[in-house]
Amino acid sequence: MATFKEFRNNVKPNWCPGCGDFSIQAAIQRAAANVGLEPEQLAVISGIGCSGRISGYINAYGFHGIHGRVLPIAQGVKLANRELTVIASGGDGDGFAIGMGHTVHAIRRNLNVTYIVMDNQIYGLTKGQTSPRSAEGFKTKSTPEGSIESTLSPLEIAMSAGATFVAQSFSSDLKQLTSLIEQGIKHEGFSLINVFSPCVTFNKINTYDWFKENIVSLEQFPEYDPSNRVLAMNKIMETNGMLTGLIYQNTTRKSYEDLVTGFKHEGLAKQDMMITPEEFDKLVAEFR
Amino acid sequence: MISQLSWKIGGQQGEGVESTDRIFSTALNRLGYYLYGYRHFSSRIKGGHTNNKIRISTNPIRAISDDLDILVAFDQESIDLNAKELRLGGVVVADAKFNPTIPDGIEARLFAVPITAMAEELGTSLMKNMVASGASWALLGLPLEVFNKAVEEEFGRKGAAIVEKNIEAVKRGAEFVLELAGGPLDEFKLDEADGKQKLFMIGNEAIGLGSIAAGCRLMAAYPITPASEIMEYLIKKLPKFGGTVVQTEDEIAAVTMAIGANYAGVRTMTASAGPGLSLMMEAIGLAGMTETPLVIVNTQRGGPSTGLPTKQEQSDLNAMVYGTHGEIPKIVIAPASIEDCFYDTIESFNLSEQYQVPVILMTDLQLSLGKQSCEPLDYGKIEIKRGKLVSDVPALEGHDLFKRYELTEDGISPRVLPGEKGGLHHVTGVEHDEVGRPSENALNRQSMMDKRLNKLNDMYIRDAIRVDAPHETPDLLTIGMGSTGGTIDEARRLLDEEGVTTNHVTIRQIHPFPTSLLMPYLQKAKKVIVIENNATAQLASQIKMNAGFAEKIKSLLKYDGNPFLPSDVHKACKELSLDGNIQRV
């Protein structure tokens, strides 16, 4: 069985020293090993941005797509071969700005894909512009007088879109993050894991210390029931979206793959492509 | 006895025009006639004039006609708009309900049949289609039992009572009109057909069927006119083959989902029209850059922007050939018949895997939606070719990765599917090295660009150009693409009778342009006329750019939303052959 070391490769990430993304990379590698995957059984699909490079830093099948389209690509991979474990990953700009439409619909569709958002509340690779996750008043190169748009709450959006798995974590909490990714992989359906991943270069407000002060861990509430949708929504609102842990999980709703009529468990990619003469005749007969 | 005639049904959208056409033409198909249909419709669901025209013949036909023999009208508007097409001695069968009149200056016989009243007598005005089609059938003097059998098949599922009522509606319509006309009309008596049932389908259905035959098991698409029939067909059929159709949130999701699925090994397509194609442009570049197979069907309609969503046009050529930023290899194939739609779809999937490139299969609205007779489709010709797809590759050592982008002589690299133990590699739209890792190295960049862009050197599809060249040095070479071939052929027959010699080439491989194949025909023709449904002569530009001969190439362009008529082409060719000047249609 593979250990997390087998999910490492020899590529040096181009992230800045101290970037939160390093820990997320490590958490994915650990979680993959912990759930018993081999590298070839994992496909990491990523978007564009600093975080999007992650598919190149994990020893697995990796697909680095185009900006904002990580989820449709990941869903295509899963539909083609449901035997693969598919992790989609990208930044908050990728998933909540340019790709927001796909995020909401991927949540509704509920394919068995784990989506890890590396949320740093800023655009890093383009060197410091505002993101939908930036706080109101947040000054960036594109908002010199401070952002005048409201901050988007991915957790609330996910809940209202009918998510079956919603979690949030902090890149410094490797233990919690690894566990949440494992649970996300095991979840039969779409799992959203939003991870606070501080940008040490361009975001001087939402720093490691700032997160440590402001995060509310669900571990503080031993009675919390993640199967209660109303409670989950309340908790998200009460904490202004700053809570971490498994916030909501619906284990009763079937995944998309299980709801498609006639969809087999063996990957479609492995099935016979040629139709028989009898099948062909039957198809053609309809046009006589 | 005649060998062909044209029939049209007109009315308000949603009042049974479609179903009247369907039942009438299905019955004609039973008798073995060749049929060619044209739908005139608007971008709305209920209301607005709509009409369906079919041409019926004992010989293969691939064009609508200029004129009309029988017009069935559910309202006066249908007569007013369409009576001008009636040939001398033509017939109008109209609903007596609206006291139909024939416009001044048109000589046609009018049979007012209480279509709505008869249908309502039988219980529902929905049966107007049966009364109307029954009346049409009777005027042609065709055997009623064949028609009744078609009715039985159409309504059999709904029970014997419904079948009986519909047959009664047919009978009443038939009897009433025969009484008015004094029996079947001799001048519309068709020669007997060969009795062999043809396939009768629209291009979109042939593409759907072809994709199943090609092993396509997934489709990701967003509804759009005139492409939606492809997804509607496949969602009915794919589950029987283990696959499915995903209706995505937009065309960007559709095409990127298709890229993901193709990467993971399932033949997957998407289909759209101009607006959707525009949204797909960035992703087409991703497929080209990552060498991921991809098949996109683009059913062209009137552009630009929302344009004429339900009308004929061939104006996306430039978008398909040049679209996406940067430079990628890409194949654009233009089927020119229903049979082509089927075989070309299979070939598109094969080429996309053999060359690891995006393939755009382009139709136009008339080819996608015009229902027509189709020769038998040959199971024996179905072949699945997956190119350099490999499996069971040797295990990797240490940090090695599979050379997914290995530099090879033909530029095509071995491809493995995720899940393969020894196949680990990276895929990225960033410029990359042989194992798929990002690289900005100048030498690598140049090698990778050359590798990708040279893959399609000397690539020719089946019948990259289709030639009908009976003359060594013709007066005229006509060139077209897509659905226009049949119309051009009819015009050429007229020209031939008038002593103007013509050769014809249908361009089927739009990109990469088959220059060397076309060259000899351009050289030998005295004059060349390129016939296309757009305003800026996009096909002619491709020819001039690739092959030259700008001085002898003229264009016949039509962009009013309607397909060419044989008379349009005949007139333009005649003018060109006489003085070298032609008017745009």
Chai-1 contact restraints between the chains, C-beta under 6 A:
chainA,res_idxA,chainB,res_idxB,connection_type,confidence,min_distance_angstrom,max_distance_angstrom,comment,restraint_id
A,N9,B,H399,contact,1.0,0.0,6.0,A-B,restraint_1
A,N10,B,H399,contact,1.0,0.0,6.0,A-B,restraint_2
A,E40,B,G419,contact,1.0,0.0,6.0,A-B,restraint_3
A,E40,B,K421,contact,1.0,0.0,6.0,A-B,restraint_4
A,A43,B,P418,contact,1.0,0.0,6.0,A-B,restraint_5
A,G56,B,H426,contact,1.0,0.0,6.0,A-B,restraint_6
A,Y61,B,P418,contact,1.0,0.0,6.0,A-B,restraint_7
A,G62,B,H426,contact,1.0,0.0,6.0,A-B,restraint_8
A,F63,B,V427,contact,1.0,0.0,6.0,A-B,restraint_9
A,H64,B,T428,contact,1.0,0.0,6.0,A-B,restraint_10
A,I66,B,E282,contact,1.0,0.0,6.0,A-B,restraint_11
A,I66,B,L286,contact,1.0,0.0,6.0,A-B,restraint_12
A,I66,B,G429,contact,1.0,0.0,6.0,A-B,restraint_13
A,R69,B,T256,contact,1.0,0.0,6.0,A-B,restraint_14
A,P72,B,A253,contact,1.0,0.0,6.0,A-B,restraint_15
A,P72,B,T256,contact,1.0,0.0,6.0,A-B,restraint_16
A,P72,B,M257,contact,1.0,0.0,6.0,A-B,restraint_17
A,I73,B,T256,contact,1.0,0.0,6.0,A-B,restraint_18
A,I73,B,G260,contact,1.0,0.0,6.0,A-B,restraint_19
A,Q75,B,M257,contact,1.0,0.0,6.0,A-B,restraint_20
A,G76,B,M257,contact,1.0,0.0,6.0,A-B,restraint_21
A,G76,B,G260,contact,1.0,0.0,6.0,A-B,restraint_22
A,G76,B,A261,contact,1.0,0.0,6.0,A-B,restraint_23
A,V77,B,G260,contact,1.0,0.0,6.0,A-B,restraint_24
A,V77,B,A264,contact,1.0,0.0,6.0,A-B,restraint_25
A,L79,B,L218,contact,1.0,0.0,6.0,A-B,restraint_26
A,L79,B,A261,contact,1.0,0.0,6.0,A-B,restraint_27
A,A80,B,A261,contact,1.0,0.0,6.0,A-B,restraint_28
A,A80,B,A264,contact,1.0,0.0,6.0,A-B,restraint_29
A,A80,B,G265,contact,1.0,0.0,6.0,A-B,restraint_30
A,A80,B,V266,contact,1.0,0.0,6.0,A-B,restraint_31
A,N81,B,A264,contact,1.0,0.0,6.0,A-B,restraint_32
A,L84,B,P418,contact,1.0,0.0,6.0,A-B,restraint_33
A,L84,B,G419,contact,1.0,0.0,6.0,A-B,restraint_34
A,G101,B,E249,contact,1.0,0.0,6.0,A-B,restraint_35
A,H102,B,A253,contact,1.0,0.0,6.0,A-B,restraint_36
A,H105,B,E249,contact,1.0,0.0,6.0,A-B,restraint_37
A,V260,B,T244,contact,1.0,0.0,6.0,A-B,restraint_38
A,T261,B,P239,contact,1.0,0.0,6.0,A-B,restraint_39
A,G262,B,P239,contact,1.0,0.0,6.0,A-B,restraint_40
A,K264,B,G242,contact,1.0,0.0,6.0,A-B,restraint_41
A,L268,B,R217,contact,1.0,0.0,6.0,A-B,restraint_42
A,L268,B,V266,contact,1.0,0.0,6.0,A-B,restraint_43
A,A269,B,A264,contact,1.0,0.0,6.0,A-B,restraint_44
A,A269,B,G265,contact,1.0,0.0,6.0,A-B,restraint_45
A,A269,B,V266,contact,1.0,0.0,6.0,A-B,restraint_46
A,A269,B,L417,contact,1.0,0.0,6.0,A-B,restraint_47
A,Q271,B,G242,contact,1.0,0.0,6.0,A-B,restraint_48
A,M273,B,G215,contact,1.0,0.0,6.0,A-B,restraint_49
A,M273,B,I384,contact,1.0,0.0,6.0,A-B,restraint_50
A,M274,B,I384,contact,1.0,0.0,6.0,A-B,restraint_51
A,P277,B,Y379,contact,1.0,0.0,6.0,A-B,restraint_52
A,F280,B,Y379,contact,1.0,0.0,6.0,A-B,restraint_53
A,L283,B,L209,contact,1.0,0.0,6.0,A-B,restraint_54
A,V284,B,L377,contact,1.0,0.0,6.0,A-B,restraint_55
A,F287,B,L199,contact,1.0,0.0,6.0,A-B,restraint_56
A,F287,B,F200,contact,1.0,0.0,6.0,A-B,restraint_57
A,F287,B,M201,contact,1.0,0.0,6.0,A-B,restraint_58
A,R288,B,Q197,contact,1.0,0.0,6.0,A-B,restraint_59
